[in-house]
Amino acid sequence: MDFLNINQETCNKDGICAEICVGSYIQLGEDGYPVPSDNAEELCLRCGHCVAVCPTGSISLREMPREECLPVQKDFLLDADQCEHFLRYRRTTRVFKNKPVAKDDLTRLIEMARYAPTGYNSQCVEWLVIGDKDELDKLRENIADWMRWMLTNMRERALSIHMDLALARWDEGVDVLLQNAPAVIVAHGHKDNIIVPDSCKIALSHLELAAPSVGLGCCWAGYVEKASTFFPPMLEALSLPEGHQCFGAMMLGYPKYKNHRMPTRKYPSITWR
Ligand SMILES: Cc1cc2nc3c(=O)[nH]c(=O)nc-3n(C[C@H](O)[C@H](O)[C@H](O)COP(=O)(O)O)c2cc1C
């Protein structure tokens, strides 16, 4: 099977696939049928835009079988009111049921989050799921140690985000560090790949939006990310692959309470030019 396949029996030669290809890796031959350029196999991003846009379903990539590229279901598309509702419904969860997260629910969620955009469609985001109680306790201890280090060595900065208050509550036995979450998910990738940090954040953002659909709630674990970046024992505790860094983390669990209203936000500051 070729890298790119065109079904000439159904192709209507409209040229949309060639027009839409990000690097012009599809060209139109003299007979009007699309053909891959010489360097297409090497340079193609495998974004699937050509597959997505073809109205006759005549194009497929070797690595992207047609039967796995599901048709768009118009009934599932949100109108603006539904979309606003969907986005406003997203909420940070900080009170979780005392119940482990089912692997099936998390797998489903990660499988949805993989559709988030990544730079160059590199799909460079990798996931670490921590549900083991001892490992979670180790993370908490490392966050607390990092905060103590910050309060001693970078006091101004630590005080600016109220680390003193957080640590005092932690010392009183309140888990403000990981909110007693039954699981933490870490998005990671190679630290030298400039695409990775943003891609991790975007993937986590998708994961957060999708979480309620499988009954889960999330809270960004900012302390996990920052401690793992600036406090070597935390990175060690995460035990990521060589050269990898945590570029975002989320606490996860089943929310103890439901939300009944959607609070307001400031009107956005917009400059029109
Ligand atoms: C990058 C980032 C890091 C965050 N880190 C934490 C955290 O460590 N602990 C926490 O309780 N909430 C954390 N949050 C959640 C914010 O406090 C929360 O999004 C904000 O209060 C608004 O509430 P909402 O998400 O329900 O709209 C974080 C949010 C973001 C975007």
PDBQT file of the ligand as one rigid body, heavy atoms in Angstrom, charges set to zero:
ROOT
HETATM    1  C1  LIG A 301      -2.010  26.529  35.496  1.00  0.00    +0.000 C 
HETATM    2  C2  LIG A 301      -2.977  26.324  36.643  1.00  0.00    +0.000 A 
HETATM    3  C3  LIG A 301      -2.498  25.831  37.854  1.00  0.00    +0.000 A 
HETATM    4  C4  LIG A 301      -3.372  25.615  38.921  1.00  0.00    +0.000 A 
HETATM    5  N1  LIG A 301      -2.901  25.042  40.078  1.00  0.00    +0.000 NA
HETATM    6  C5  LIG A 301      -3.756  24.775  41.077  1.00  0.00    +0.000 A 
HETATM    7  C6  LIG A 301      -3.298  24.113  42.279  1.00  0.00    +0.000 A 
HETATM    8  O1  LIG A 301      -2.124  23.767  42.422  1.00  0.00    +0.000 OA
HETATM    9  N2  LIG A 301      -4.177  23.873  43.267  1.00  0.00    +0.000 N 
HETATM   10  C7  LIG A 301      -5.498  24.224  43.156  1.00  0.00    +0.000 A 
HETATM   11  O2  LIG A 301      -6.269  23.979  44.092  1.00  0.00    +0.000 OA
HETATM   12  N3  LIG A 301      -5.972  24.846  42.031  1.00  0.00    +0.000 NA
HETATM   13  C8  LIG A 301      -5.145  25.099  40.986  1.00  0.00    +0.000 A 
HETATM   14  N4  LIG A 301      -5.617  25.698  39.833  1.00  0.00    +0.000 N 
HETATM   15  C9  LIG A 301      -7.072  25.951  39.682  1.00  0.00    +0.000 C 
HETATM   16  C10 LIG A 301      -7.445  27.433  39.714  1.00  0.00    +0.000 C 
HETATM   17  O3  LIG A 301      -7.341  27.907  41.025  1.00  0.00    +0.000 OA
HETATM   18  C11 LIG A 301      -8.892  27.544  39.172  1.00  0.00    +0.000 C 
HETATM   19  O4  LIG A 301      -8.857  27.240  37.791  1.00  0.00    +0.000 OA
HETATM   20  C12 LIG A 301      -9.475  28.943  39.369  1.00  0.00    +0.000 C 
HETATM   21  O5  LIG A 301      -9.652  29.198  40.740  1.00  0.00    +0.000 OA
HETATM   22  C13 LIG A 301     -10.831  29.115  38.680  1.00  0.00    +0.000 C 
HETATM   23  O6  LIG A 301     -11.779  28.129  39.052  1.00  0.00    +0.000 OA
HETATM   24  P1  LIG A 301     -12.464  27.236  37.925  1.00  0.00    +0.000 P 
HETATM   25  O7  LIG A 301     -11.387  26.375  37.303  1.00  0.00    +0.000 OA
HETATM   26  O8  LIG A 301     -13.487  26.388  38.621  1.00  0.00    +0.000 OA
HETATM   27  O9  LIG A 301     -13.054  28.137  36.903  1.00  0.00    +0.000 OA
HETATM   28  C14 LIG A 301      -4.755  25.933  38.775  1.00  0.00    +0.000 A 
HETATM   29  C15 LIG A 301      -5.222  26.432  37.543  1.00  0.00    +0.000 A 
HETATM   30  C16 LIG A 301      -4.345  26.613  36.489  1.00  0.00    +0.000 A 
HETATM   31  C17 LIG A 301      -4.892  27.098  35.167  1.00  0.00    +0.000 C 
ENDROOT
TORSDOF 0
